[in-house]
Amino acid sequence: MSFQLQRVLLVQIWLSMLRRNLHGSTTLEISLTPAQKLEGKFIDSLAKVKENTPLWAFSPFNMLPESLDSLSISSSGNNSTRQNCLEFLDKQDVNSVIFVSFGTTTTLSQEQVKELALGLEQSNHKFIWVIREADKRVDMENGEERHAKIVLPEGFEERVEGRGMVVRSWAPQLDILGHPSTGGFLSHCGWNSSMESVSMGVPMAAMPMTVDQPYHTLLVSNVWKIGVSVWSWAHRKEIVPAVAIEKAVKTLMGTPEGEEMRQRVVELRDNIKNSVSHGGLAYKEMESFISCITKN
């Protein structure tokens, strides 16, 4: 049975279990955690606390063999944008471009956009920067929301022409992260983006915005050591200055420290890829989980 099919079966079984639990016919306490390769120490600690609780570690699901072997899932987006991004990357050297994106729900203030633009420009590194609808400012005027168009610093796009690309719509994130020319990812460090970066072997410059992202940043920078923190979470109410963004990009893209991070994330990617492959640790964990819940 393929790992993809196992995932489908897992969802079906899980829903069936929920229905049975709602009717009070059976009770089974289960903890599902990320793969051992990612959070082994934490999983071991959880196992000690939850001694009598079944525990399996087989995610992240985005690293299924089918997902890693083909990036066709991005084809549902704007094909012309995808082509433009890939053509830009094809012209660049290996690991020379930093991808900049803050997800689909993050809102950047106009002041932050300005500092981000200046930081990227002053870093002198090549980049693809995605500015989507979520990056528009929302002003309150007369009790009504007003969406204001993002304004980049005057002359910015002209000054970075040839080494920087600004995308104002959907962008093929997995295609970009999986391209050999992409050597870094400046991100809000959301979990999905973090896992996609790991799955493609790309180190991160973490700039968390809200909720669980500061904790992901700690994992990336302090535990896995596959990235740098752009700005202290203690100063989260402040605008992240251009100088901090410039420093983070330069560290990630142009120093021995950044290269060590790149080597570590590639090793992590390969280890997890082996784990989710047929016969790997995560594969066996999935089989064990399905076997257990089908008996209950």
C-alpha positions as CSV (number, residue, x, y, z in Angstrom):
1,M,0.0,0.0,0.0
2,S,1.4,3.4,-1.0
3,F,2.0,6.0,1.7
4,Q,-0.5,8.3,-0.1
5,L,-3.2,5.6,0.1
6,Q,-2.3,5.0,3.7
7,R,-2.9,8.7,4.4
8,V,-6.4,8.5,2.8
9,L,-7.2,5.4,4.8
10,L,-6.0,7.2,8.0
11,V,-8.4,10.0,7.5
12,Q,-11.3,7.6,6.9
13,I,-10.5,5.6,9.9
14,W,-10.0,8.7,12.0
15,L,-13.5,10.0,11.1
16,S,-14.9,6.6,11.9
17,M,-13.3,6.6,15.3
18,L,-14.7,10.1,16.0
19,R,-18.2,8.9,15.2
20,R,-17.8,5.9,17.5
21,N,-16.5,8.1,20.3
22,L,-19.4,10.5,19.9
23,H,-21.8,7.6,20.5
24,G,-19.8,6.4,23.5
25,S,-19.1,3.0,22.2
26,T,-15.4,3.1,22.6
27,T,-12.7,5.4,24.0
28,L,-9.1,5.5,22.8
29,E,-6.6,8.3,23.7
30,I,-4.1,8.9,21.0
31,S,-1.3,11.4,20.4
32,L,0.0,12.1,16.9
33,T,3.3,14.0,16.6
34,P,5.7,15.1,13.9
35,A,8.4,12.8,12.7
36,Q,11.2,11.6,15.1
37,K,13.8,13.2,12.8
38,L,12.2,16.6,13.4
39,E,11.3,16.6,17.1
40,G,12.8,13.4,18.6
41,K,13.7,14.9,22.0
42,F,10.3,16.4,22.4
43,I,8.5,13.2,21.4
44,D,10.6,11.3,23.9
45,S,9.6,13.7,26.7
46,L,6.0,13.5,25.7
47,A,6.2,9.7,25.8
48,K,7.4,9.9,29.4
49,V,4.5,12.2,30.4
50,K,1.9,10.1,28.6
51,E,3.2,6.7,29.6
52,N,-0.1,4.9,28.9
53,T,-1.0,6.7,25.7
54,P,-0.3,5.2,22.3
55,L,2.1,7.6,20.5
56,W,3.1,7.6,16.8
57,A,5.3,10.0,14.8
58,F,4.8,9.9,11.1
59,S,4.2,13.4,9.8
60,P,4.9,15.8,8.0
61,F,2.5,14.7,5.3
62,N,3.8,17.3,2.8
63,M,7.0,15.1,2.6
64,L,5.2,12.1,1.2
65,P,7.1,10.6,-1.7
66,E,4.4,11.6,-4.2
67,S,4.7,15.3,-3.0
68,L,8.5,15.3,-3.3
69,D,8.7,13.6,-6.6
70,S,6.3,16.0,-8.3
71,L,5.6,19.7,-7.8
72,S,2.6,19.6,-10.1
73,I,0.3,20.7,-7.3
74,S,1.3,24.3,-8.0
75,S,-0.2,24.1,-11.5
76,S,-3.5,25.3,-10.3
77,G,-2.1,28.8,-10.0
78,N,-1.2,31.4,-12.5
79,N,0.9,29.6,-15.2
80,S,2.4,32.8,-16.6
81,T,3.6,33.8,-13.1
82,R,5.0,30.4,-12.5
83,Q,6.9,30.5,-15.9
84,N,8.3,34.0,-15.1
85,C,9.5,32.9,-11.7
86,L,11.2,29.8,-13.1
87,E,12.7,31.6,-16.0
88,F,14.2,34.2,-13.5
89,L,15.6,31.4,-11.4
90,D,17.0,29.5,-14.4
91,K,19.3,32.5,-15.1
92,Q,20.8,32.6,-11.6
93,D,23.6,30.7,-9.9
94,V,22.9,27.8,-7.5
95,N,21.8,28.9,-4.0
96,S,22.0,32.6,-5.0
97,V,18.3,33.6,-4.6
98,I,16.4,34.2,-1.5
99,F,12.6,33.7,-1.6
100,V,10.5,36.2,0.4
101,S,6.9,35.4,1.3
102,F,4.8,35.8,4.4
103,G,1.9,33.4,3.7
104,T,-1.7,34.1,2.7
105,T,-3.0,35.7,5.9
106,T,-0.2,38.0,7.1
107,T,-0.8,41.7,6.8
108,L,2.3,44.0,6.5
109,S,2.0,47.7,7.3
110,Q,3.2,50.2,4.7
111,E,6.1,51.1,7.0
112,Q,7.2,47.4,7.2
113,V,7.0,47.0,3.5
114,K,9.3,50.0,3.1
115,E,11.9,48.5,5.5
116,L,11.7,45.1,3.9
117,A,12.3,46.6,0.5
118,L,15.3,48.6,1.7
119,G,16.7,45.6,3.5
120,L,16.5,43.4,0.4
121,E,18.0,46.2,-1.7
122,Q,20.9,46.9,0.7
123,S,21.7,43.2,1.0
124,N,22.8,43.1,-2.6
125,H,21.5,39.6,-2.9
126,K,19.1,38.3,-5.6
127,F,15.5,37.7,-4.5
128,I,11.9,36.8,-5.4
129,W,9.5,38.8,-3.2
130,V,5.8,37.8,-3.2
131,I,3.4,40.7,-2.3
132,R,-0.1,39.3,-2.4
133,E,-3.6,40.5,-1.3
134,A,-2.8,39.6,2.3
135,D,0.1,42.1,2.3
136,K,-2.2,45.1,1.6
137,R,-2.8,47.5,4.4
138,V,-6.2,47.7,6.0
139,D,-7.1,51.2,7.3
140,M,-10.1,52.1,9.4
141,E,-11.9,55.1,8.2
142,N,-15.4,56.0,9.4
143,G,-15.8,52.6,10.8
144,E,-15.2,50.9,7.5
145,E,-12.3,48.9,6.2
146,R,-10.3,50.3,3.4
147,H,-7.8,48.3,1.5
148,A,-4.8,50.4,0.4
149,K,-2.5,49.4,-2.3
150,I,1.0,48.5,-1.3
151,V,3.5,51.1,-2.3
152,L,7.1,50.2,-2.8
153,P,9.8,52.8,-2.3
154,E,10.2,55.1,-5.3
155,G,12.5,53.7,-7.8
156,F,12.9,50.4,-5.9
157,E,12.0,48.0,-8.7
158,E,14.2,49.9,-11.2
159,R,17.2,49.8,-8.9
160,V,16.9,46.0,-8.3
161,E,16.0,45.1,-11.9
162,G,17.8,42.0,-13.0
163,R,18.6,40.7,-9.5
164,G,15.2,41.1,-7.8
165,M,11.7,40.0,-8.9
166,V,8.5,41.3,-7.3
167,V,5.4,39.1,-7.7
168,R,2.1,40.7,-6.9
169,S,-0.1,37.6,-7.2
170,W,0.0,33.9,-6.4
171,A,3.4,32.3,-6.7
172,P,4.4,28.7,-7.0
173,Q,6.1,28.4,-3.6
174,L,7.1,24.7,-3.8
175,D,8.5,25.2,-7.3
176,I,10.5,28.1,-6.2
177,L,11.8,26.4,-3.0
178,G,12.6,23.3,-5.0
179,H,14.7,25.2,-7.6
180,P,18.5,24.8,-7.4
181,S,19.0,28.6,-7.5
182,T,16.9,29.1,-4.4
183,G,19.3,29.2,-1.4
184,G,17.2,30.8,1.3
185,F,13.6,31.6,2.5
186,L,12.7,34.8,4.3
187,S,9.4,33.8,5.9
188,H,6.9,34.4,8.8
189,C,7.8,30.8,9.8
190,G,4.3,29.4,9.6
191,W,4.3,25.7,10.1
192,N,3.3,24.8,6.5
193,S,6.0,27.1,5.1
194,S,8.6,25.9,7.5
195,M,7.9,22.2,6.6
196,E,8.0,23.1,2.9
197,S,11.3,24.8,3.4
198,V,12.7,21.8,5.2
199,S,11.3,19.4,2.6
200,M,13.2,21.3,-0.1
201,G,16.4,21.6,1.9
202,V,16.2,25.4,2.1
203,P,17.5,27.3,5.2
204,M,15.3,30.1,6.6
205,A,15.4,33.7,7.8
206,A,12.5,33.7,10.3
207,M,10.4,36.8,10.8
208,P,7.4,35.6,12.9
209,M,4.3,37.7,13.0
210,T,1.8,36.0,15.3
211,V,0.4,32.9,17.1
212,D,2.7,29.9,17.0
213,Q,5.3,31.3,14.6
214,P,7.7,32.5,17.4
215,Y,7.9,28.8,18.6
216,H,8.6,27.6,15.1
217,T,11.3,30.3,14.9
218,L,13.0,28.8,18.0
219,L,12.9,25.4,16.4
220,V,14.4,26.7,13.1
221,S,17.1,28.8,14.7
222,N,18.0,27.3,18.1
223,V,17.0,23.6,17.9
224,W,17.5,22.5,14.2
225,K,19.9,25.3,13.5
226,I,18.8,25.7,9.9
227,G,18.0,29.4,10.0
228,V,18.4,32.8,11.6
229,S,16.0,34.9,13.5
230,V,15.6,38.3,11.8
231,W,14.2,40.2,14.9
232,S,13.6,39.5,18.5
233,W,10.0,38.5,19.4
234,A,10.4,40.7,22.5
235,H,10.2,43.7,20.1
236,R,7.3,42.3,18.1
237,K,5.3,45.6,18.3
238,E,8.1,47.5,16.6
239,I,8.8,47.7,12.9
240,V,11.6,45.4,11.9
241,P,14.3,47.7,10.5
242,A,15.9,47.4,7.1
243,V,19.3,46.9,8.8
244,A,18.1,43.7,10.6
245,I,16.6,42.3,7.4
246,E,19.8,43.1,5.5
247,K,21.9,41.4,8.1
248,A,19.8,38.3,8.2
249,V,19.8,38.0,4.4
250,K,23.6,38.4,4.2
251,T,24.1,35.9,7.0
252,L,21.9,33.3,5.4
253,M,23.1,33.8,1.8
254,G,26.7,34.9,2.0
255,T,28.6,33.5,5.1
256,P,30.1,30.2,6.3
257,E,27.4,30.2,9.0
258,G,24.7,30.3,6.4
259,E,26.4,27.5,4.4
260,E,26.5,25.3,7.6
261,M,22.7,25.9,8.0
262,R,22.2,24.9,4.4
263,Q,24.1,21.7,4.9
264,R,22.1,20.9,8.0
265,V,18.8,21.4,6.4
266,V,19.8,19.3,3.4
267,E,20.8,16.5,5.7
268,L,17.5,16.9,7.6
269,R,15.5,16.8,4.3
270,D,17.3,13.6,3.2
271,N,16.8,11.9,6.6
272,I,13.0,12.7,6.6
273,K,12.6,11.7,3.0
274,N,14.1,8.3,3.8
275,S,11.9,8.1,6.8
276,V,8.6,8.5,4.8
277,S,9.8,6.2,2.0
278,H,8.6,2.6,1.9
279,G,10.1,0.7,4.8
280,G,11.3,3.9,6.5
281,L,10.6,4.8,10.2
282,A,7.6,7.1,9.5
283,Y,6.2,4.5,7.1
284,K,6.4,1.8,9.7
285,E,4.9,4.2,12.3
286,M,1.9,4.8,9.9
287,E,1.4,1.1,9.5
288,S,1.5,0.6,13.3
289,F,-1.0,3.3,13.8
290,I,-3.4,2.0,11.3
291,S,-3.1,-1.5,12.7
292,C,-3.8,-0.3,16.2
293,I,-6.9,1.8,15.5
294,T,-8.4,-0.8,13.2
295,K,-8.3,-3.2,16.2
296,N,-10.2,-0.8,18.4
